[in-house]
Amino acid sequence: MPKDSGIGASSKRREDVRFLTGQGRYTDDINLHGQAYVHFLRSDVAHGVLKNVDTSEAAAMPGVVRIFTGADFEGVGGVPCGWQVTDRHGQPMQEPAHPILAQGKVRYVGDAIAAVVAETPQQARDAAEAIVVDIDELPAVIDMKAALADGATKVHDDLTSNLCYDWGFVEENKGAVDEAFANAAHVTTLELVNNRLSPNPMEPRVAVGDYATGTDESTLYTTSQNPHVIRLLMGAFVLGIPEHKLRVVAPDVGGGFGSKIFHYVEEAFVTFAAKQCRRPVKWTSSRSEAFITDAHGRDHVTKIELALDADNNFAAIRTETYANMGAYLSTFAPSVPTWLHGTLMAGNYKTPLIYVNVKAVFTNTVPVDAYRGAGRPEATFQLERVIDKAARELGVDPIELRRQNFVKEFPYATPVAVEYDTGDYEGTMTKLLDMIDRDGFEARRAKSAENGKLRGLGVNCYIEACGIAPSALVGQLGARAGLYESATVRVNATGGLVVMTGSHSHGQGHETSFAQVVADMIGLDENMVEIVHGDTANTPMGMGTYGSRSLAVGGSAMVRATEKIIAKAKKIAAHLMEASEGDIELKDGQFSVAGTDKSVAWGDVTLAAYVPHNYPLDEIEPGLEETAFYDPNNFTYPAGAYACEVEVDPDTGKVTICSFAAADDFGNVVNPMIVEGQVHGGLAQGIGQALLENVSYDENGQLLSASYMDYCMPRADDLPFYKVDHSSATPCTHNPLGVKGCGEAGAIGSPPSVVNAVVDALQRAGHTHVTHIDMPLTPSRVWAAMQN
């Protein structure tokens, strides 16, 4: 029987009541007394010398409060990068300055040149249009390989080249990997592109800065996934504001997908301008601005090689990737194609030798950073595509080739420096095959053929690393912040609990699932637990939400804090019942003495904690509040197997997804309904990447996909009804909940499923020359592949 409360129950999302009734409070809903508005004048050329910015006419226009240019930020820190990568020669990456407003040069279409603060948004916009800018346009650097050619125009004049870093991992393995390829019985090679994406959260970014003259305190209201990190980066490294004088509030946030992790120039600007103007300053991004200012995702060009022995065992993997950084280094950009990508190149397989080379490149484009999955989708796509290609070249079943090479014993140390603690890849594949009726595929294919369509089946596996940690390790790898999480649990006198967390919810359902965890531990109704997040003034220092870390890391911190609460409550209960502390048991909100009928209710104990008449204060302090910080010992490793069936119209190349199945191992599951919803959302985004979405620039650095007229988002009729299952669970061994993370899985595992299915359809129809098509698989690309 399904549970009706606590861990394992599909409790309805409590936060949805306010969202569905229009009572959510988003950053754009915040309007402060005396508030002014800012409009940014952005570069309309991708690369050029900024010779002059004439604001004289604009400054005299109605409603203008003040106009800022790069000159106003001389001596002010630029936006920092949160991760430093060391290259394969032991040298630190090249790290250019990222000014709040352009200084000396503009480096991409959208680079902020000036900012007009005015009484109304329209007045700010009108004045911005009156600013006269003189730019000496330079050649735009768009193609990554061309950017590294001798004599290429440099994006940053103070750097030696456009190469951010040349990373090799594991460098010591390179010789052995090369030897394995030289001795291989078969080598499969594939060159592919992981297309650039725009994140497109439902809510655009917004920032409101406020300054209190009486206390010299600044407040930033912002659409952020990690307000404490923004406070740390902006306060310490950009504006020089002590943390106790800076408050960052991220209220309800309408989706992020990674794009709201990062510290953006607009956040620093409104905070700075509010103090300078002595009044609140607000910025709300338009959707057009979002396309040219929100950090993009993916954008890798890769050559991958797979070596196999005579028995079709994987012998070695070798990859070379060009990773686009854009014009500046976004907060965690350097880590995405390296430590979040290279360490996952083993996949679900026991390949003994792996070497990954990544060249990160500066170009005159929007900065690129983490997008749902962040490095894991890129690794999975190249690996699962080359395995499928190898199976066709060898004439073997692609599923059996995978099964033959699965990791089967755990823990398993990969050759790329991570250790999988648990997993059952055979189990998830078996479950997937039960879900998809593979034996009936030929009949379905024949039916499609009767309708003039080509049908294909694509299957693949994935593994990801979540809850990135421990802090000491990632610090050695270049992280400039800890990756722990925190929780404070406060019990009120009448028994209700307030849990304050450093994690942040922007669609994950934390207010429901976190409450389930704490309520289950004590045996209370979930409604007695309130979750507080998003405000640095009333939550403990935490790292926020990204990388499917919230439950594995943030939830574990809550467990540890709640364990402290229970331990102290047992001491109080023992005194109330005149029993030994070791004999006290807690079940269903009742404390009892083992082996007796003595008991006392949770509410009586919590009241006694604040009205301490019945226990010695020299032994037990009054009150019931505890804080815990949790720093994991290892990543968690969700994994799964996915299958997609498609129909291809041979006359037009249009791809229709007929069915999609996902069998995932997420470890223990707190709320099955929320997990299923997370998988559905990830699948939609992964399918969107595979078939529809693509950020495209022309040779001059002009964004060709700068609106929904040109950037194609998935719609309901592009997607099938999914079959999802997470019953093949192997609990994580090193966090107290046994959870692994689920938020990114669908976006990681689905793109190769779709591409594998389309290639399968074309191969079965006799188009044997089609071994790969780059994403997105638009009708024109698929049709062209069939013609060649």
TASUL-V635644 format. One record per pair of residues at least 12 apart in sequence whose ideal C-beta (glycine too) atoms are under 6 Angstrom apart, sorted by the first residue. I is the first residue (numbers start at 1). J is the second residue. Records with the same first field share a line. If there is no record, write none. Layout:
BEGIN
I=J ; J
END
This chain:
BEGIN
5=526
6=516 ; 520
7=516 ; 520 ; 670
10=672 ; 673
11=512 ; 516 ; 671
13=509 ; 512
14=511 ; 512
15=511
24=252
25=251 ; 252
26=203 ; 252
27=206 ; 221 ; 223
28=206 ; 284
30=208 ; 221
32=210 ; 280
34=279
35=280 ; 282
36=65 ; 117 ; 279 ; 281
37=121 ; 124 ; 282
38=115 ; 117 ; 281 ; 283
39=116 ; 124 ; 125 ; 128
40=112 ; 115
41=113 ; 114 ; 128 ; 131
42=110 ; 112
43=106 ; 111 ; 113
45=135 ; 137
46=108 ; 109 ; 140 ; 364 ; 701
47=138 ; 140 ; 364
48=106 ; 135 ; 136 ; 137 ; 138
49=105 ; 136
50=102 ; 104 ; 105 ; 106 ; 135
51=134 ; 136
52=134
53=69 ; 114 ; 133
54=132
55=67 ; 131
57=130
58=127 ; 130 ; 131
61=127
63=118 ; 119 ; 120 ; 123
64=118 ; 127
65=117 ; 118 ; 277
66=117 ; 277
67=116
68=115
69=101 ; 114
70=99 ; 101 ; 102 ; 103
73=100 ; 101
77=237 ; 238
78=97 ; 98 ; 99
79=98 ; 263 ; 265
80=233 ; 237
81=329
82=331 ; 332 ; 480 ; 481
83=332 ; 334 ; 335 ; 478 ; 479
84=478
85=165 ; 167 ; 334 ; 338 ; 478
87=165 ; 166 ; 167
88=166 ; 167 ; 168 ; 171
93=164 ; 165 ; 334
94=159 ; 164
96=156 ; 159
98=328
100=265 ; 268 ; 269
107=155 ; 327 ; 364
108=327 ; 364 ; 365 ; 366
109=292 ; 701 ; 703
110=292 ; 293
113=133
114=131
115=269
116=128
117=273 ; 277 ; 281
139=153
140=364 ; 700 ; 701
141=153 ; 155 ; 363 ; 364
142=363 ; 697 ; 701
144=322 ; 324 ; 361
147=162 ; 361 ; 363
148=163
155=327 ; 362 ; 364
162=361 ; 362
164=325 ; 360 ; 362
165=360
166=359
167=338 ; 358
168=357
169=342 ; 356
173=353 ; 355
174=355
176=353
177=316 ; 318 ; 353 ; 355
180=307 ; 315 ; 316 ; 353
181=307 ; 316
184=307 ; 315
185=309 ; 310
186=308
187=305 ; 307
188=306 ; 386 ; 389 ; 390 ; 393
189=305
190=304 ; 385 ; 386 ; 389
191=303
192=302
193=301 ; 774
194=298 ; 300 ; 378 ; 381
195=694 ; 775
196=296 ; 298 ; 299 ; 695
197=297 ; 298 ; 371 ; 689 ; 693
198=291 ; 296 ; 695 ; 711
199=257 ; 259 ; 294 ; 371
201=255 ; 256 ; 257
202=254 ; 255
203=254
204=285 ; 290
205=223 ; 285
206=223 ; 284
207=222 ; 266 ; 267 ; 270 ; 283
208=221 ; 282
209=270 ; 271 ; 274 ; 281
210=274 ; 280
211=274 ; 275
217=245
218=241 ; 246 ; 271
219=247
220=248 ; 267 ; 271
221=249
222=250 ; 267
223=253 ; 260
224=250 ; 260
225=256 ; 260 ; 261 ; 504 ; 506 ; 544 ; 545 ; 546
226=261 ; 544
227=248 ; 250 ; 536
228=502 ; 536 ; 541 ; 542
229=544
230=248 ; 263
231=246 ; 248 ; 536
233=263
234=263 ; 268
238=268
239=272
247=536 ; 537
248=536
249=535
250=504 ; 534
251=534
253=506
255=506 ; 507
256=506
257=371 ; 372
258=370 ; 371 ; 372 ; 374
259=294 ; 295
261=546
262=295 ; 330 ; 331 ; 369
263=331
266=283
270=283
291=706
295=330 ; 367 ; 369
296=366 ; 368 ; 695
297=371
299=324 ; 368
300=321 ; 323 ; 378
301=322
302=319 ; 321 ; 382
303=320
304=319 ; 382 ; 386
305=318
306=386 ; 390
314=349 ; 351 ; 405
316=353
317=345 ; 351 ; 354
318=355
319=356
320=357
321=358
322=359 ; 361
323=337 ; 358 ; 360
324=361 ; 363 ; 368
325=360 ; 362 ; 368
326=365 ; 366 ; 367 ; 368
327=364
328=367
330=367 ; 369
332=369 ; 370
333=369
336=370 ; 374 ; 375
337=358
338=358
339=477
340=374 ; 375
341=375 ; 378 ; 379
342=356
343=416 ; 417 ; 418
344=376 ; 379
345=379 ; 416
346=414 ; 416
347=383 ; 463
348=406 ; 425 ; 461 ; 463 ; 639
349=405
350=407
353=415
354=415 ; 416
364=701
365=697
372=685 ; 744 ; 747
373=744 ; 747 ; 748
376=464 ; 748
377=747 ; 748
380=462 ; 748
381=751 ; 752
384=460 ; 752
385=752
388=756
389=771
399=459
402=461
406=425 ; 426
410=422 ; 423
420=637
421=733
422=730 ; 733
423=639 ; 730
424=728 ; 730
427=728
428=640 ; 641 ; 663 ; 665 ; 728
429=641
431=663 ; 725 ; 728
432=641 ; 643 ; 663
435=661 ; 723
436=643 ; 661
441=457
448=647
453=647
454=648 ; 650 ; 761 ; 765
455=647 ; 761
456=646 ; 757 ; 758 ; 760 ; 761
457=645 ; 757 ; 760
458=644 ; 753 ; 756 ; 757 ; 760
459=643
460=642 ; 752 ; 753 ; 756
461=641
462=640 ; 748 ; 749
463=637 ; 639
464=638 ; 748
465=635
466=547 ; 548 ; 549 ; 552 ; 636 ; 741
467=549 ; 552 ; 553 ; 632 ; 635 ; 636
468=483 ; 547
469=483 ; 631 ; 632
470=631 ; 632 ; 633
471=483 ; 484 ; 631
483=543
484=629 ; 631
485=502 ; 542 ; 553 ; 554 ; 557 ; 630
486=502 ; 540 ; 542 ; 557 ; 629
487=501 ; 557 ; 558 ; 561 ; 628
488=500 ; 540 ; 627
489=561 ; 562 ; 565 ; 626
490=625
491=606 ; 624
493=607 ; 610
495=602 ; 603 ; 606
496=528
497=529
498=530
499=518 ; 531 ; 558
500=532 ; 539
501=533 ; 554
502=539 ; 540 ; 542
503=545 ; 550 ; 554
504=533 ; 534 ; 544 ; 545
509=674
511=531
513=670 ; 671 ; 674
514=531
515=529 ; 531
516=670
517=555 ; 558
518=558 ; 562
521=562
523=587 ; 588 ; 589
524=589
540=627
548=741 ; 743 ; 744
551=739
552=636 ; 735 ; 739 ; 741
553=632
555=737
556=630 ; 735 ; 736
557=628 ; 630
559=736
560=628 ; 630
561=626 ; 627 ; 628
564=626
565=626
569=605
570=584
571=620
572=605 ; 608 ; 609 ; 615
573=591 ; 600 ; 605
575=615
576=600 ; 614
577=593 ; 598 ; 600
579=593
589=602
606=624
609=624
633=734
634=734
636=732 ; 740 ; 741
638=666 ; 740 ; 741 ; 745
639=665
640=663 ; 664 ; 749
641=663
642=662 ; 749 ; 753
643=661
644=660 ; 753 ; 754 ; 757
645=658 ; 659
646=757 ; 758 ; 761
648=761
652=779
653=779 ; 782 ; 783
654=779
655=691 ; 758 ; 777
657=720
659=720
660=720 ; 722
661=723
662=679 ; 724
663=725
664=726 ; 745
665=728 ; 729 ; 730
666=726 ; 740 ; 742
667=729 ; 731 ; 732 ; 738 ; 739 ; 740
668=731 ; 738 ; 739
669=726
675=742
676=724
678=742 ; 743
679=724 ; 746
680=722
682=745 ; 746 ; 747
683=722 ; 746 ; 750
684=714 ; 719
685=747
686=746 ; 747 ; 750 ; 751
687=750
688=714
689=751 ; 775
690=751 ; 754 ; 755 ; 775
691=776 ; 777
692=712 ; 714 ; 776
693=776
694=776
758=777
767=786
770=785
773=785
END
